[in-house]
Amino acid sequence: MEDVFENFKQAYSIFTKIEYDALNPDVINFEADLKEFNRKLKDLDRRLAAILALAYDDCHSMESATKVAKNTATYLKFKENFK
């Protein structure tokens, strides 16, 4: 999960350091940059979902499933904020 988070930080850093005025309607780069950023986010979301699915698949009791749920609560809240 740390790798996914590091990749997110890198993608976010690149997107937030654009050197043109994103509010200028004459600038055509923004749409392409936004599309690429969203593509990266979708890929990271899928990778994280696969990790979580594997974690739940490895659970053999309610206790272990509860631990996984508690440990992923932050991710679930993050997803809720970015729908």
C-alpha positions, 0 to 999 in steps of 0.5 A, spaced: 500 500 500 505 504 501 507 504 493 500 506 491 501 512 496 507 514 493 505 513 486 499 517 488 503 523 491 508 523 485 502 524 480 499 529 485 505 533 485 506 533 478 499 535 476 499 541 482 505 543 479 503 545 472 506 552 469 500 555 465 493 558 468 488 552 468 483 557 468 485 560 461 480 557 456 485 558 451 490 553 454 488 546 451 494 543 455 489 542 462 484 537 459 490 533 457 493 533 463 487 532 467 485 526 463 492 523 464 491 525 472 485 521 472 487 515 468 493 514 474 488 515 479 484 510 476 490 505 475 492 506 483 484 505 485 484 498 482 491 496 484 489 498 491 482 495 491 486 488 488 490 489 495 484 490 499 481 484 496 487 479 497 487 482 504 480 480 505 481 473 502 486 471 507 481 473 512 479 466 516 475 469 522 471 475 523 476 478 528 481 478 522 476 481 517 475 486 522 482 488 523 482 489 515 476 493 516 479 498 521 486 498 517 482 500 511 478 505 514 482 511 512 482 509 505 474 508 505 473 515 507 478 518 502 474 514 497 468 517 500 471 524 499 473 524 492 467 521 488 
